[in-house]
């Protein structure tokens, strides 16, 4: 009966064949999706936990975001860049290759902090030596409606390239000035000392090779 009807009505035969093709295609797509999900799960399992970029103050930091020579890192469990407690930001200055250029960058950042209503807590410089160019330090606090942030910034030459290493700590909420004052009293000096003595800064040349790219540009 099926053959007879197809012979009698070519249009119906074509419709029947198209239906069979569509059903077969759906089956193939479903199988492909299932295999793809399985492969992705296996890949994630094989990859294991993300590798820390470095350790600072006894805490492992993972790379989270990069753009325009700025690279951000937070500890495990602080993936949300809209609400983190501790962050280290490394800013690279490609045109700063000596102590004078580095000092110019530090002064520019200081003025930028002030223009964004930052309260400068202190600044200092480490004099240059025959083996080491001068370094600079800025401590500043930013007050915002829903959080307070303290930033401790160290400016130094790494691999002949100027950079700043900024440790930031945030406390969220309203009327939390006393909490930040307590944190600074208990942790400020120690954190500044750790930052200025930190010698495990990642190689700046490694960033371009390791950070994610899309269409040749660093993306968030």
C-alpha positions as CSV (number, residue, x, y, z in Angstrom):
1,X,0.0,0.0,0.0
2,X,2.8,2.5,0.9
3,X,4.6,1.9,-2.5
4,X,1.4,2.2,-4.4
5,X,0.4,5.5,-2.7
6,X,3.9,6.9,-3.3
7,X,3.8,6.0,-7.0
8,X,0.4,7.5,-7.2
9,X,1.3,10.8,-5.4
10,X,4.9,12.0,-6.0
11,X,4.4,15.0,-3.7
12,X,3.3,12.7,-0.8
13,X,6.4,10.6,-1.5
14,X,8.6,13.6,-1.2
15,X,7.0,14.7,2.0
16,X,7.4,11.2,3.5
17,X,11.1,11.1,2.6
18,X,11.7,14.6,4.1
19,X,10.0,13.5,7.3
20,X,12.3,10.5,7.5
21,X,15.3,12.7,6.8
22,X,14.3,15.2,9.5
23,X,13.8,12.5,12.1
24,X,17.2,11.0,11.3
25,X,18.8,14.4,11.5
26,X,17.3,15.0,14.9
27,X,18.7,11.7,16.2
28,X,22.2,12.6,14.9
29,X,22.1,16.0,16.5
30,X,21.0,14.6,19.8
31,X,23.8,12.1,19.7
32,X,26.3,14.8,18.8
33,X,25.1,17.0,21.7
34,X,25.3,14.1,24.2
35,X,28.8,13.2,23.0
36,X,29.9,16.9,23.2
37,X,28.6,17.2,26.8
38,X,30.4,14.0,27.8
39,X,33.7,15.2,26.2
40,X,33.4,18.6,28.0
41,X,32.8,16.9,31.4
42,X,35.7,14.6,30.8
43,X,37.9,17.5,29.8
44,X,37.0,19.5,32.9
45,X,37.6,16.4,35.1
46,X,41.0,15.9,33.5
47,X,41.9,19.5,33.9
48,X,41.4,19.5,37.6
49,X,41.4,22.6,39.8
50,X,42.7,25.9,38.4
51,X,46.4,26.5,38.9
52,X,47.4,29.4,41.1
53,X,49.3,32.2,39.4
54,X,51.3,33.0,42.6
55,X,51.1,33.0,46.4
56,X,51.1,36.2,48.4
57,X,50.9,36.3,52.2
58,X,50.4,32.6,52.3
59,X,47.3,32.8,50.1
60,X,47.1,31.5,46.5
61,X,45.8,33.9,43.9
62,X,44.2,32.9,40.6
63,X,44.1,35.0,37.4
64,X,40.6,36.4,36.8
65,X,40.8,39.1,34.2
66,X,43.1,41.1,31.9
67,X,42.9,44.1,29.6
68,X,45.2,46.9,28.4
69,X,48.2,45.8,30.5
70,X,46.1,45.4,33.6
71,X,45.9,41.9,35.2
72,X,43.6,41.0,38.2
73,X,44.0,38.1,40.6
74,X,41.9,37.0,43.6
75,X,42.0,34.1,46.0
76,X,39.9,30.9,45.5
77,X,36.3,31.5,46.2
78,X,36.4,35.1,45.2
79,X,35.7,34.7,41.5
80,X,33.0,37.4,41.4
81,X,34.8,40.6,40.4
82,X,31.8,42.6,41.5
83,X,32.1,41.5,45.1
84,X,35.6,40.3,46.3
85,X,37.4,40.9,49.5
86,X,41.1,40.7,48.5
87,X,42.6,41.4,45.1
88,X,46.1,41.9,43.6
89,X,46.3,43.9,40.4
90,X,49.4,44.1,38.4
91,X,49.6,47.0,36.0
92,X,52.4,47.0,33.4
93,X,53.8,50.2,31.9
94,X,55.4,49.2,28.6
95,X,57.0,52.7,28.1
96,X,58.7,52.8,31.6
97,X,62.2,51.3,31.4
98,X,64.1,53.3,34.0
99,X,63.7,54.8,37.5
100,X,62.8,58.2,36.2
101,X,60.0,56.9,34.0
102,X,58.7,54.7,36.9
103,X,58.6,57.7,39.3
104,X,56.6,59.6,36.6
105,X,54.1,56.7,36.5
106,X,53.8,56.6,40.3
107,X,53.1,60.3,40.5
108,X,50.5,60.0,37.8
109,X,48.7,57.2,39.7
110,X,48.8,59.2,42.9
111,X,47.1,62.1,41.1
112,X,44.6,59.7,39.6
113,X,43.8,58.4,43.1
114,X,43.2,61.9,44.4
115,X,40.9,62.8,41.4
116,X,38.8,59.8,42.3
117,X,38.3,61.0,45.9
118,X,40.9,58.7,47.4
119,X,42.2,59.6,50.8
120,X,45.9,59.2,50.7
121,X,47.2,57.5,53.9
122,X,50.9,57.7,53.1
123,X,53.5,57.7,50.4
124,X,57.1,56.6,50.5
125,X,60.1,55.7,48.3
126,X,62.9,53.2,48.6
127,X,66.1,54.9,47.4
128,X,67.9,53.4,44.5
129,X,71.1,51.3,45.1
130,X,73.9,50.3,42.7
131,X,71.9,47.0,42.2
132,X,68.3,48.2,42.4
133,X,66.4,51.2,41.0
134,X,64.2,53.2,43.4
135,X,60.8,51.9,44.3
136,X,57.7,53.8,45.4
137,X,54.7,53.1,47.6
138,X,51.2,54.6,47.9
139,X,48.5,53.7,50.5
140,X,45.0,55.1,49.8
141,X,41.4,54.5,50.9
142,X,38.3,54.9,48.8
143,X,34.9,55.4,50.3
144,X,31.9,54.3,48.3
145,X,28.2,54.1,49.3
146,X,28.2,50.3,49.7
147,X,31.9,49.5,50.5
148,X,35.3,50.9,51.6
149,X,38.4,49.8,49.8
150,X,42.1,50.3,50.8
151,X,44.7,50.0,48.1
152,X,48.4,49.5,48.8
153,X,50.4,50.1,45.6
154,X,54.1,49.2,45.0
155,X,55.9,50.6,42.0
156,X,59.0,48.8,40.8
157,X,60.9,47.6,37.7
158,X,60.5,44.0,36.9
159,X,62.5,42.4,34.0
160,X,63.4,46.0,33.0
161,X,59.8,47.0,32.7
162,X,57.8,49.3,35.0
163,X,54.8,48.0,36.9
164,X,52.7,48.5,39.9
165,X,51.6,45.7,42.2
166,X,48.4,46.8,44.0
167,X,47.0,44.9,47.0
168,X,43.4,45.9,47.6
169,X,41.1,45.0,50.5
170,X,37.3,45.7,50.5
171,X,34.7,45.7,53.3
172,X,31.1,45.9,52.2
173,X,28.2,47.6,53.9
174,X,27.2,51.0,55.2
175,X,28.9,52.9,58.1
176,X,31.8,50.6,58.1
177,X,34.6,53.1,58.6
178,X,35.4,51.7,62.1
179,X,35.8,48.2,60.6
180,X,38.3,49.4,58.0
181,X,40.2,51.4,60.6
182,X,40.4,48.2,62.7
183,X,41.6,46.2,59.6
184,X,44.3,48.8,58.9
185,X,45.4,48.8,62.5
186,X,45.7,45.0,62.6
187,X,46.9,44.3,59.1
188,X,48.1,47.5,57.4
189,X,51.8,47.6,58.4
190,X,52.2,43.8,58.0
191,X,50.6,43.8,54.6
192,X,52.7,46.8,53.4
193,X,55.9,45.0,54.6
194,X,54.9,41.8,52.8
195,X,54.2,43.7,49.6
196,X,57.4,45.7,49.6
197,X,59.4,42.5,50.3
198,X,57.6,40.3,47.9
199,X,60.1,38.9,45.3
200,X,57.9,36.2,43.7
201,X,56.2,38.5,41.2
202,X,55.4,36.6,38.0
203,X,57.5,37.4,35.0
204,X,55.7,40.2,33.1
205,X,56.7,38.6,29.8
206,X,54.6,35.6,30.6
207,X,51.3,37.4,30.6
208,X,50.9,37.7,26.9
209,X,51.5,34.0,26.4
210,X,49.2,32.7,29.2
211,X,46.2,35.0,29.4
212,X,43.0,34.3,27.4
213,X,42.6,36.1,24.1
214,X,39.8,36.6,21.5
215,X,40.4,38.1,18.1
216,X,43.9,39.1,19.2
217,X,42.7,41.2,22.1
218,X,42.7,40.4,25.8
219,X,39.2,40.0,27.0
220,X,37.4,39.8,30.3
